């Protein structure tokens, strides 16, 4: 018992845990001291690596140089005794690095449709941690206590991940729910899990407010939180100081919107709050984290989607989730991932793995019809997806290939070009649609036609992996 307590305290104090299995090797590309560009292949260093040069600049070195790999290695302890310990270690290590990314809305006249930025903007690990702390403290002010359950009902978004992190920081148990469930399914789930709060997407607020039988069927629900518009929340997150310091406004107290007819807290009804209101309340009344300390405690629930019948749930412990999201000991820093799949399923552990290992996690714009536009804007290096996504990508490639072949035949007076030339032209136009930086594609959860992974391996020119368990942090070579 004393040894366990010592390990927990060591993790929370930032000290290194002795077990080598808890260490992660981070590979990071070196930068040339002269031209300040990332080194792609070999770096050339003076004695004791005092100066680092790329191949083009090595002639400027003042002394003899040694040839070394482009990647530097650093070992850090990431995995702690609990998820909270691991979370703290990761955010302390990666504080100023990019964490969550989103496209933002450009300033356009009100008469025009809103337009999104061509590039992603990023909130740092410090900013995300600050917001999660504020939101968690706000939930405490609203009466939630450790071990209370919180239903998370939304698509893949920054708000979802911040709420999930807040639950971990303050010992709440997250209950991810699928947005497609009907009213009876939600009523049964909320009753069985005894959820004290619901944090849901803005579009679902009317659904829960109009569900007259919600409180009789789920009497534990006391708080309903509106996640708000994803783009407004992204702007809010980006406005937090870069070092994560809380930015208190003069009117820090939450404002209640009259047009929503929000019930007063003392009326015994389920009070509705906006997510940023809860965060402002938490910044006005900050609280210290109250995380789970027992690795064997129930950390969360995982429900099936319900597509084949009544949704079924599984409990997983703190230690099981901790091992799941830190299952690799080698990470290449600088990788960018793309999140669009429902966080109520396996995408949750993938996203947590990104955060635990300091990767950049870009999030889709909320519209599945523009996923490939988001990918082109994000320029990810790693992509996860179910077979349906890669089937769509394959169909788009075939359409482009047919169009290029037709144009080539017309330009060559009907003689056409060799297939290799046509395919090369097609790929030069196709790769930018994925941002041009994809190094790894993974798929799982359902069977996929053999021709699709074969196409991805040949056309993208990087190894494709099919697995029921996504492993986005293994490093593959071409």
Long-range contacts (C-beta under 8 A, 24 or more apart in sequence): 4-81, 7-80, 7-81, 8-80, 8-81, 8-82, 8-85, 8-293, 11-80, 11-81, 11-82, 11-85, 11-86, 11-88, 11-89, 12-80, 12-84, 12-85, 12-88, 14-88, 14-89, 14-92, 16-77, 17-77, 17-79, 17-80, 17-81, 21-79, 21-329, 22-77, 22-78, 22-79, 22-80, 23-75, 23-76, 23-77, 23-78, 23-329, 24-75, 24-76, 24-77, 24-78, 24-79, 24-326, 24-328, 24-329, 24-330, 24-331, 24-357, 25-73, 25-74, 25-75, 25-329, 25-330, 25-331, 26-73, 26-74, 26-75, 26-76, 26-331, 26-332, 26-333, 26-358, 27-71, 27-72, 27-73, 27-330, 27-331, 27-332, 27-333, 27-475, 28-71, 28-72, 28-74, 28-332, 28-333, 28-334, 29-70, 29-71, 29-72, 29-333, 29-334, 30-70, 30-71, 30-72, 32-57, 34-60, 39-70, 40-70, 41-70, 42-67, 42-68, 42-69, 42-70, 43-67, 43-68, 43-69, 43-70, 44-68, 71-332, 78-326, 78-356, 78-357, 79-322, 79-323, 79-326, 80-322, 81-295, 82-291, 82-292, 82-293, 82-294, 82-295, 82-318, 82-319, 82-322, 83-168, 83-291, 83-292, 83-299, 83-318, 83-321, 83-322, 83-325, 84-168, 84-169, 84-289, 84-291, 84-292, 86-322, 86-325, 86-326, 86-356, 87-165, 87-168, 87-169, 87-355, 87-356, 90-125, 90-355, 90-356, 90-357, 90-358, 91-125, 91-126, 91-128, 91-129, 93-358, 94-125, 94-358, 95-124, 95-125, 95-126, 95-129, 95-243, 95-244, 96-124, 96-125, 96-126, 96-242, 96-243, 97-124, 97-125, 97-358, 97-360, 98-122, 98-123, 98-124, 98-360, 99-123, 99-124, 99-125, 99-127, 99-128, 99-355, 99-360, 99-361, 100-128, 100-158, 100-161, 100-237, 100-361, 100-362, 100-363, 101-336, 101-360, 101-361, 101-362, 101-363, 101-378, 102-158, 102-230, 102-231, 102-234, 102-362, 102-363, 102-365, 103-231, 103-365, 103-374, 103-377, 104-231, 104-234, 104-235, 104-238, 105-231, 105-235, 116-231, 116-365, 116-377, 117-377, 118-377, 119-377, 120-362, 120-377, 120-378, 121-234, 121-238, 122-238, 122-360, 123-158, 123-234, 123-237, 123-238, 123-240, 124-242, 124-244, 125-355, 125-358, 126-242, 126-243, 126-244, 127-237, 127-238, 127-240, 127-241, 127-242, 127-244, 128-161, 128-162, 128-165, 128-237, 128-355, 129-165, 129-244, 130-240, 130-241, 130-244, 130-245, 130-246, 131-162, 131-236, 131-237, 131-240, 131-279, 132-162, 132-163, 132-165, 132-166, 132-169, 133-166, 133-169, 133-282, 133-286, 133-289, 134-246, 134-279, 134-280, 134-282, 134-283, 134-286, 135-162, 135-163, 135-166, 135-275, 135-278, 135-279, 135-282, 136-165, 136-166, 136-167, 136-169, 136-170, 136-172, 136-282, 136-287, 136-289, 137-170, 137-281, 137-282, 137-283, 137-285, 137-286, 137-287, 138-277, 138-278, 138-279, 138-280, 138-281, 138-282, 138-283, 138-285, 139-166, 139-170, 139-172, 139-197, 139-223, 139-278, 139-282, 140-170, 140-282, 140-287, 140-290, 141-281, 141-282, 141-285, 141-287, 142-197, 142-222, 142-223, 142-271, 142-273, 142-278, 142-281, 143-196, 143-222, 143-223, 144-170, 144-172, 144-196, 144-197, 144-222, 144-223, 146-170, 146-171, 146-172, 146-290, 146-292, 147-171, 147-172, 147-173, 148-172, 148-173, 148-196, 148-197, 149-173, 149-174, 149-175, 149-193, 149-194, 149-195, 149-196, 149-220, 149-301, 150-174, 150-175, 150-195, 150-196, 150-197, 150-198, 150-199, 151-175, 151-176, 151-177, 151-189, 151-190, 151-193, 151-195, 151-197, 151-198, 151-199, 151-200, 152-176, 152-177, 152-199, 152-200, 152-343, 152-344, 153-177, 153-178, 153-179, 153-198, 153-199, 153-200, 153-201, 153-204, 154-179, 154-199, 154-200, 154-201, 154-204, 154-227, 154-343, 155-179, 155-201, 155-342, 155-343, 155-366, 156-339, 156-340, 156-341, 156-342, 156-343, 156-347, 156-351, 156-363, 156-364, 157-201, 157-227, 157-230, 157-233, 157-363, 157-366, 158-230, 158-233, 158-234, 158-237, 158-363, 159-199, 159-201, 159-227, 159-228, 159-230, 159-233, 159-275, 160-199, 160-227, 160-343, 161-343, 161-351, 161-355, 161-361, 162-237, 163-199, 163-225, 163-227, 163-275, 164-343, 164-348, 164-352, 165-355, 168-291, 169-289, 169-291, 170-287, 170-289, 170-290, 170-291, 171-289, 171-290, 171-291, 171-292, 173-298, 173-299, 173-300, 173-301, 174-300, 174-301, 175-300, 175-301, 175-303, 176-300, 176-301, 176-302, 176-303, 176-343, 176-344, 176-345, 176-348, 177-303, 177-344, 178-303, 178-305, 178-306, 178-311, 178-342, 178-344, 178-345, 179-204, 179-342, 179-344, 180-305, 180-306, 181-306, 181-311, 183-207, 183-211, 183-213, 185-306, 185-310, 185-311, 186-211, 186-214, 187-211, 187-213, 187-214, 187-217, 187-218, 188-217, 188-310, 189-303, 189-311, 190-214, 190-217, 190-218, 190-220, 190-221, 191-217, 191-218, 192-313, 193-301, 193-313, 194-218, 194-220, 195-220, 195-221, 196-220, 196-221, 196-222, 196-223, 197-221, 197-222, 197-223, 197-224, 197-225, 198-223, 198-224, 198-225, 199-225, 199-227, 199-275, 200-224, 200-225, 200-226, 200-227, 201-227, 202-226, 202-227, 202-228, 202-229, 205-272, 209-272, 214-270, 215-269, 215-270, 221-270, 222-270, 222-271, 223-270, 223-271, 223-273, 224-270, 224-271, 224-272, 224-273, 225-272, 225-273, 225-274, 225-275, 225-278, 226-272, 226-273, 226-274, 226-275, 227-275, 228-274, 228-275, 228-276, 230-363, 230-365, 230-366, 233-275, 233-276, 236-276, 246-283, 246-286, 247-283, 248-283, 248-284, 249-280, 252-280, 252-283, 252-284, 253-280, 253-281, 253-284, 254-278, 254-280, 254-281, 292-318, 294-318, 295-319, 295-322, 302-345, 303-344, 305-342, 305-344, 305-345, 321-349, 321-352, 324-349, 324-353, 325-349, 325-352, 325-353, 325-356, 326-353, 326-356, 326-357, 327-353, 327-471, 327-473, 328-353, 328-357, 328-471, 328-473, 328-474, 330-473, 330-474, 330-475, 331-357, 331-358, 331-359, 331-473, 332-475, 333-358, 333-359, 334-360, 334-381, 335-359, 335-360, 335-381, 335-382, 335-439, 336-360, 336-361, 336-362, 336-378, 336-379, 336-380, 336-381, 336-382, 336-437, 337-361, 337-362, 337-380, 337-381, 337-382, 337-383, 337-384, 337-472, 338-362, 338-363, 338-364, 338-374, 338-375, 338-378, 338-380, 338-382, 338-383, 338-384, 339-363, 339-364, 340-364, 340-368, 340-371, 340-374, 340-385, 341-384, 341-385, 341-386, 346-444, 346-445, 346-470, 347-384, 350-384, 350-470, 350-472, 353-472, 353-473, 354-472, 357-473, 359-473, 372-396, 372-433, 372-434, 375-433, 375-434, 375-435, 376-432, 376-433, 376-434, 376-435, 377-435, 378-435, 379-435, 379-436, 379-437, 380-434, 380-435, 380-437, 380-438, 381-437, 381-438, 381-439, 381-440, 382-438, 382-439, 382-440, 382-441, 382-442, 382-472, 383-434, 383-438, 383-440, 383-441, 383-442, 384-441, 384-442, 384-443, 384-470, 384-472, 385-441, 385-442, 385-443, 386-443, 386-444, 386-445, 386-446, 387-443, 387-445, 387-446, 387-447, 387-448, 387-449, 387-452, 388-446, 389-443, 390-441, 390-443, 390-448, 390-452, 390-453, 390-456, 391-448, 391-449, 391-452, 393-456, 394-451, 394-452, 394-455, 394-456, 396-430, 396-433, 397-426, 397-430, 397-455, 397-459, 400-426, 400-429, 400-430, 401-426, 404-429, 427-459, 430-459, 431-460, 434-460, 438-462, 439-476, 440-464, 440-465, 440-472, 440-476, 441-465, 442-466, 442-467, 442-470, 442-471, 442-472, 443-467, 444-468, 444-469, 444-470
